[in-house]
Amino acid sequence: MYKFEKMTNENLNTLTKILLNAYPGIDTTPEAYSARMATVNERPDVTYYTVHDENDAVVGGYNMWDFDHMNFRGIPIKAGGIGSVCVDLARKKQGVAKALLTEWLNTLPAQGRNFSALYPFAPAFYHKMGFGFGTMGHQMRIKPADLPNADDGKTHIRQLTEADAGILADYYNKKVATTHGLINKAVTEFETRLKTHQVKFFAYEAGGQIHGYMAFLFKRGVDSNFLSNDILVNELFFDSPTAFGELMAFTKSQADQVRYIIINTQDEGLMNIMADPRNQTENTFLNSYQEVAKTGQGIMYRIVDFAGFVKDIADVRFGNLNLVLKLNLQDSFLPQNNKSWLMQFADGRISLAEGKAHDGSLTIDVAELSSLIMGCVTLTTLIKYGKASLVTDTYLYDLHNAFITPEKPICTTFF
C-alpha cells in the first residue's frame, strides 16, 4: 500500500512540514529545519526516507542511521537506528507508522544489522512492536558546594577547540571499546559540536593525552534574570578517580557564576559520591524519602533477526554457563523470530543447536529479551512480574547471573 523512497530535494520541504507538525515542540522555522535535514542527509551514515501513498503523495517519513560499531558486552556489532518518524496529521491511524517501521526493520538484516535502537515518542507504541526498554536516564541538580573535592585541584583541565576534534574522537572511541552500549562517532561529529558556541568541552589532559572530558552548556536559571545561570552537563567520561576529581573541581569552581550543576546521566552510581544528592525541589515521599533526581525512559532496543544476532554475539561470554536452553520467543511483529529456538551455552558462549535435549525452557517476548540481553533488566525481575517464565528453576540463578552486566549500557548517540 505504501512506497518508500530516499528523500529528494523536491520533497524535502513537504517532509519538513510533516515532521514539524508531528513534533510541534521543535522551535525553529521550516526553512532552517529543511536546511538542517539536508545537511544531516549528506552524512554517510544517515539517510532520510519519505513514505508515499498510492497516489504518490508524501504521507510520512523517517531517517535511518547506520551504526557500524556498537559495543555489545565488549564486542563490536553492527546495529540500525531510526529517527524523525513522522506521519501527516491527516493520515494518522491509517497504518503509516506501522508500515514504515516494518519496512525499516526488514531492510536491516541484509545490511548485517541484526540489532536496532530508537528513541520513542510513545514507549507503548514501540513496545508493542518488540522494542524493550533501555537504561533509564537521571537528571540530578546539585549545588556546586556539594560536588566532591579534588586533592590536586584542576591543574590538568583545559577547554577543547575545533582543532582538538581528532584527539577527542580518538578518546571517545577508545571508551566505546570498553563501554557496553556506546556507539562509535566520527571526527566530523565532534568538529560540528566544537564549533558551536553554546556547547563547551573541557578535558583532563596529561602527557599529551585526554583521560576524561565533560560537555556542558549554560542554561538560564531564572528567566527574568540574565545573571542567574545553571550548568547543564550532558556528557561525562573519565578514566580514573583523579580525572573525575579534577573535572568536578573545575565544575565546582564555577560557583560564583551558577546556581546549580544539572547532570544528565545514565550512571545510577553518580549520586553516591555527592555530599548532598538532593535535587533542590524539597519534595518528599513515603514520609522521609527526599527527591534526588528526575528519571526518564529513553532509548529502546530490539533484536531484529534472532538467528543472525546469535551469530553476531558468538564471542560474548554469558558467565560460564554450560546448558541447552529452549527459548520460546514471542514476536508478533517479525514472524521469522516467532518460534522456539534451542540455545546452547558452552562455557558461556552461545550458539543455536538442533535436536538436543534441553535443560530448561524460557518463554519471553522479544521486547523483554532485548532488554535482558542488553543488561537493562534482570531475569528474576522479569519472572517476578510475569514478563517471562522458566519451566525449571534449577538454572534460574545461573541464567540470572549470566545475563547481568557489570554496568547497564550507556548511549550518548542521539538520533
N, C-alpha and C positions, 0 to 999 in steps of 0.2 A: 504493500500500500504506500509506503514511504520510500523515497530515494535519498541517498546520502552522497554528497559531493564535497570536494575540497572548496573552501571559501574562495571566491574570486573578487576582484576589485569591483565588479558590477553589483554584487550582492552584499558587499561589506557594510554599507550604510543600513540596509534592511536588517541585517543580523544585529547591528549595533542597536537599532531601535527596539528590536525584540528583547535583546539582553537587558537594556536599561529599563524596560517595562517590567521585566522579570525580577530585577534587583533595583527597586526604586531608591534604596538607601545609598547607592553609588552616587557620590556628589561630584558630578562633572558634566561637561557639555557633550552632546553627541559627537561633535567634531573632534574634541580632544580624545574621546574614548575610541573613536574609529581609528585615529592616528596611533593610539596605543596598541590596539588589536593588530593593526597592520605591522607594527614593529615586532610584536611578540611572534606573529606568524612567520617572520623571517628566521626565527631561531631554528636550528636543525632538529631540535628535539620536541618542537611544539607545532601542531597543525590544527587549524580551525576547520570545522566542517559545518555545512548547512544541511538542514532536513527539508525535503520538498514533498509536496503532496502530489496527487495525480494530475493536477493542473500546472505543475512545476512552480507553484508558489512556495516561497520560503516560509516554513511554519515553525522553525526552531533551529537550534544549533548547539555546538559544544566544541571543546578543543581536546585533542589527545596529546598526552605527554609520554615521551619515551624515556624511561629510566633504565639506562644500560648497566648501572652498578648500584644496587641496593644491598646493604649489609643485612643478611638474614642469618642470625645466630653465628656470625663470624665468617660466613662465606658470601661472595658476591652473586647475586641473581639479577636477572632482568625482570622488570615489572612495568606495568602500564598505569597511567593516571588519567583521569578525566576531570575537566573543569568547565566553567562557564556554561553549564547545562541550562538551556532556556527554551521556552515554548511560547509561541504567540498567545497573547491573552485570549483571543477569540477561539483558539484551538485547544484550550485546556480540556482535560478529561476525554480526549479522543485517542489516547494511546501513543501520543508522540514521544513522551519521555521514556516509556517502556520500550518503544521501538528503537530509539537511539541508544539506550543502554544495552539492549540486546545486540545491536549492530557492533557497538564498540567492543563488548566482551568477546564476541565471536571472531573479531579480527586479531585478537591478541595472541592466541597460541601459534598462529602461522608466523608470527614475529619472534617466537621463542619467549613470549611473555606469558607465563602461566600464573602470575600473581598480579593483583591490582589494588589500587587505593584511590580514595576520593575524600573530599570534604563535603559532608551532606548539608543541604539546605533544610531537609526534614529527615532525621535519622530513621524514623519508622518506615518511610518510603523505601529507603535503600536497604534496610534490614530485611524487608520482605523479599528483596532481590538477592539476598545471600551475603550482604556485607556485614561483617562483625565489627564491634566497637574496638577502637584502638585505645592508646594511652590517654588518660584524662589530662587536661591542662589546668594549671592552677595559677591564679593571679594573686600575688602577695603584695601588700602595701606596707612598707616598713619605714619607720623613722630612721634617718641616716645614723643617728646615735646608736641604734640597735644593731647595726651591721658589725660583723666581727672585726677585731683589730688585727693588724699585721705587724710582726716584730720589726720587719725591715722597711716599713713604710710603703712607698710606691716608686722606688728608685728605678724599677725596670719597666715602667709603664710609659708608652708613647702613643700618640694618635697616628693612625694609619691614613695614608693618602691614596689617590688613584694609582700612584706608582708602586704601591705595595700589593696590588691585586694578585699578582702571581704568587708571592710568598703566602698571602692569606689563603688563596685557593689550595696551595700545597698543604698548608697546615690543616685546613678543614677536611680535605680529602684523606689525610692521614687519620683524622678522627673517624671518618667514615669506615676505614678499615678495621677499627677496633670498637665501633659502637653499633649495636644492633638497632636496625631501623633506619639509620641515616642513609641518605641518597647523595651520590656524587654531584658536585656543582662545577660548572665551567668557570674559567678565569673571567670571561666576559660578564657573567652574572655579578661577580664581585666588583668589576670595573664600573658597572652601571650603578651599583649601590654606593660605591665610594665617591662617585660624582655628586651624589645627592647631598645637598647641604643639610637637610633635616636629620639624616642618619649619621651617627658618629660611631666610628670604630676605634677602640683603644685596646692595645695588645700588651701582654707581658712578653718582653724580648730579652733574651740573654744569649751571649755567644753568637750573635747574628741570626738567631732562630726564634720564631714565635713559639711560645709554650702556653698560650692561652689568649683569648680575646673576648670582648663583650661588644655588642652592638646595641645602641640605645638612641632615643630621641628625647627632646624636651617636650613636655606636654603642659599646657596651661592648667594651673592648679585651680584658680578661681577665675571664671570667665570675665568678671568685671575688673580684674586686677592683673595687668600685664607683668607685674613683678612677682606674681605667685606662680611658681613652676614646680613640676614633678619631673623625675627622670623615669622613662619607660624603657626597661631592659627587655629586649625580645630574643637575644641570643647570648649564651654564656657557655664558653668551653675553656677547659684548663687541663693541664697535665699533672698538676701536683697541688698539694695544700699551699705551698709557697706562692705559686702563680695565682691561685684563687684568693689568697690573703691580700696580695698586692692589688688585685682588681677591686676587691672590696674596699681596701684602704683608699684607693683613688675615688671610688664612688662616695665613700663616707666624707671625703674632703670637700664635696660639693654642697655641704650642709648649709653654707651661707646663701646659696642660690636656690635651693629646692626644699620643698616641704617633705615630700615622701619619695622613696625609691620604690617604684612599682616594677615587680619582676614577674614576667610571664615564663612559666617553667613547666616542664613535664616531669621534673625530678621531685618526687614527694619528700625526699630526704633533706631538701634545702632548708625547710623550716626548722630543722633540728639544730642548725648552727646559729640561729638568730637569738640574740639576748631576749627579745620580746617579739614573737611572731604575729601578734595580733594585728589585724589589718585596719585599725583605726575607726571602724564603724561603731564600736562599743555594743554590737549586737551579741546577745547570748541566747542559748537554747539549752534544754534539759537542766535548767536552773543555773548551772555553773560552767557550761562549756562556752568559751569565748571564740567568736569568729576569727579565723586566721587567714582565710583565702576565699576567693570566688573560684568555683570549679566548673569546668565546661567539657563537653564531649566534642572532640574534633574529628581527627582522621578515622576512616573506617577501611578495613582490609577485606579482600576476598580472594580465595583460591579460584582460579578460572578453569584450568584443566587439571584435574586431580592427578591423573597418571603422569602428565608432563611435569607437574610440580614435584612429585615424589622423586623423579629422576634429577630435577634441578638441585634437590637438597640431599642427594645421596651421601655427601661427605659431612653432613651435620651429625653431631653426636647427641642423641637424646639419652643422657645418662649412660648407664651400662646395661640397658635392657637386653634380654635375650628371651624373646617370646614371639608368638604369632597372634596378632590381634585381628579379629573380624570387625571391620568398620562398616557399619550400616549408615552410609552417608545419604542424607536427605538434601536434595537440591531441586526445588520446584521450578527454578528459572533456567538452569542449564541441564537438560535431561541426561547428557552424557556422563555426568557425575553421579546421578541419582541411582545408585545401586550399592551392593555390598562388595567390599574390597578386602582382600587378605593382605595385611601389612606385617612383614617380618622385620623384627628388630634383632640385629646381630651385633652385640657389643655396642648397642646404642644407635647403630646406623640402620636406616630404614630402606626397605625395598618392597616392591609388590611381589606377592607369591601366588601360586596356584596349586590347588589340590593338596594342601597341607591341613592337618588338624589344627584348630585354633585353640588358644589357651583362654581367651575371653572374648566377649562381644560388646562393642561400644556402639550405641546409636546416638547420632548427633547431627544437627543441621549444619550446613556448610558455613553459615554465618558464625556460629559458635566455634566450629572447628578452626576457622580462620583466626579468631581472637585467641583461641587456646594455643595454637601452634606458634603464634607471634609472642606468646607470653604475656598477653594483656589480661588474662583471666586464668584461674586455676581449674583443674578438672574437678576437684572436690566441690568448688563453688558451683559449677555447672550442674553437678549431680544433686547437690543440696537443694537447688531451686528448680529441679525438674527440667533443665535445659539439655541434659544428656543422661543416658542410662547405661550402666555397665552390668552385664549379666552375672559376672563373678566378681566378688570383692577381693579375691586373693591378690590381685595385682593392682588394686586401686591406688595405693600409695606409691608403688613403684612407677606407675604411669603418671600420677600427680607430680612426683619429683622430676620425672624425665622431661616434662613439658615446661617446667618453671625455668625462667631465665634469670641470671643474676640481677639484671635491671630490665624494666619494661622498655619497649622500643621507643626511640626518640626520633622525631621527624621535624626538621626545620625548613623543609621544602613546601612552599605554599603554592597551590595551583588551582 
